[in-house]
Amino acid sequence: MGGLTGDLWQSVWLTIELASITTVILLALGTPLAWWLARSKAWWTEAVAAVIALPLVLPPTVLGFYLLVALGPDGPGGVIAGAWGGRTLAFTFEGLVFGSVLYSMPFVVQPIRNAFAAIGDRPIEVAATLRASPRRAFWTVAVPLARPGFLTGAVLGFAHTVGEFGLVLMIGGNIPGRTKVLSVAIFDYVEASQWREANILASGMVIFAFAIILTITLIEKRGARTGR
Amino acid sequence: MNIATPGRIQAAFRGELGRFRLDARFDIPARGVTAIFGPSGCGKTTVARCLAGLQYLPGNFCAIDGDIWQHETMFRPPHRRPIGYVFQEASLFEHLPVRRNLLYGAPRRRGASGPDDIGFDEVVALLGLVKLLGRFPQNLSGGERQRVAIGRALLSQPRLLLMDEPLSALDRLTKDEIMPFLERLHERLSLPVIYISHDMTEIERLASHLILMNEGKVLGVGPLPALQSDPALPLAHARDAAVSFDGTVMAYDGTYGLVTLDIGHGQLLVPSPPIAAGKRQRLRITASDVSLARAAPQHSSILNVLPARIMSRLSAGPSEVVAVLALGSGGSGVRLLARITLRSWDMLQLAEGMDVFAQVKGVSLVSGRSDG
């Protein structure tokens, strides 16, 4: 029993670690991307946005399949990894992070992009007429004004990474302490008829999901109240 | 025009924005208030945005006080131009309290301030912002927001202040609340201002120079009264045509409540609350308040009768004419407009070039605080 609980906590911890790292990477990548998407007037902007949004529509297994092909020993990822003597990312934690970043990208980029778009050009122009360089205008005006979008994006990105299953199974497998995250663990317990453990995890996830949705709603409500 | 002259604001903006074609050139003094006037959509805002660098039109030229901001191969981005820009909507930073809004564009390094710089306390006093400093923009009225926006622009220590219809989003009462602040501003600061408006009454109160625009083109540039009385421009033809210019207060007669104003080629007596002698005072004389006489009237209730010369005659409908007058017997003074009936014109046998007497029935003093 103690061993099982240890296994369980290991999965919880691994999941939190995966979701946290993924969220940080997504905020770092997603912010400039969202800024560009919100302000670019190029015709192909929406094409890029559509590519980012693909995981919303595709079954996770499709993305997982292509990632597996790409990251496997015969794929481009494997070839690159082999070239500098590393092993491939398939069935590793790093591979899981890579997949999660792609998979949760739209959930982070979309809210931030919308928040940037809602600000409009005017505050940025005002900052420019007050001698603010584009960089200063971005950090002191655009980012603070888009704060609700960042919060929503971070929460959604984190939560969505916690909830992924198909993709994890495809490229991560089921290695305890390395790639066995919560959603996979639940599946495992059910398969092994360990309903009690499955129930603990599953009900925990329900509470988690509820808390997330409530948080986002409250963030948005607060954003609306402060005039945006 | 591509030579930058100190003391001038020079611009040649030409280009197409969608279907709109802009072709605006002007060269105005880099001091006082110059208004850009014209109907909505005539390109006033585009001109201001070009000056600020917010709008890029390739190959254009602009130089402020000898400093080139744009020519064929160079374009200085907006954050490197020493401008202040007041937008039609106040556009305050909603996430910052008033104090930090005001200081957003202020030079950040200590000791970076120049001798002509306007101080924080002075701006706060000038615009009446003391009670607002700790508040957030959401909790300000429209007029308060616009005052903060003006203060914020001033504290960035601009060398040119651009005001793009700063009052047009406000209601009548709020406008009247802000106008005195603007007038005080222009009295106190030597900063050149370009003031965009489609409301002639605002311009008559604030501006000394005018750029008249229509459909992307500049119709006329010059001192305000010169353009108002220019027979070739639409202002003199308007139903409410008037001329505004400054006079100097000479004396005040407390018995009758009349102020004597010197207008260069003559004096005017105007009912007014007391004003200190020596003060410059903006006046406005509408065309319909001026009538003409061949000889100086002997027994008349009209206080102000001034010798003038008829410079030109404009027809104003089937029954009226507008005469452009120049005060002074030689016709070298201030211009006035007189709207009279065609019948009177013919009966008096008036003609261009003739010396007459202008009977001024009404003069309004248009500086806000002297309105009473």
Chai-1 contact restraints between the chains, C-beta under 6 A:
chainA,res_idxA,chainB,res_idxB,connection_type,confidence,min_distance_angstrom,max_distance_angstrom,comment,restraint_id
A,R122,B,S91,contact,1.0,0.0,6.0,A-B,restraint_1
A,E125,B,L54,contact,1.0,0.0,6.0,A-B,restraint_2
A,V126,B,S91,contact,1.0,0.0,6.0,A-B,restraint_3
A,A128,B,P78,contact,1.0,0.0,6.0,A-B,restraint_4
A,A128,B,H79,contact,1.0,0.0,6.0,A-B,restraint_5
A,T129,B,A52,contact,1.0,0.0,6.0,A-B,restraint_6
A,T129,B,P78,contact,1.0,0.0,6.0,A-B,restraint_7
A,T129,B,I83,contact,1.0,0.0,6.0,A-B,restraint_8
A,T129,B,Y85,contact,1.0,0.0,6.0,A-B,restraint_9
A,L130,B,Y104,contact,1.0,0.0,6.0,A-B,restraint_10
A,L130,B,G105,contact,1.0,0.0,6.0,A-B,restraint_11
A,L130,B,S156,contact,1.0,0.0,6.0,A-B,restraint_12
A,R131,B,H79,contact,1.0,0.0,6.0,A-B,restraint_13
A,R131,B,G105,contact,1.0,0.0,6.0,A-B,restraint_14
A,R131,B,S156,contact,1.0,0.0,6.0,A-B,restraint_15
A,A132,B,H79,contact,1.0,0.0,6.0,A-B,restraint_16
A,S133,B,H79,contact,1.0,0.0,6.0,A-B,restraint_17
A,P144,B,H95,contact,1.0,0.0,6.0,A-B,restraint_18
A,L145,B,H95,contact,1.0,0.0,6.0,A-B,restraint_19
A,G227,B,E94,contact,1.0,0.0,6.0,A-B,restraint_20
A,G227,B,Q138,contact,1.0,0.0,6.0,A-B,restraint_21
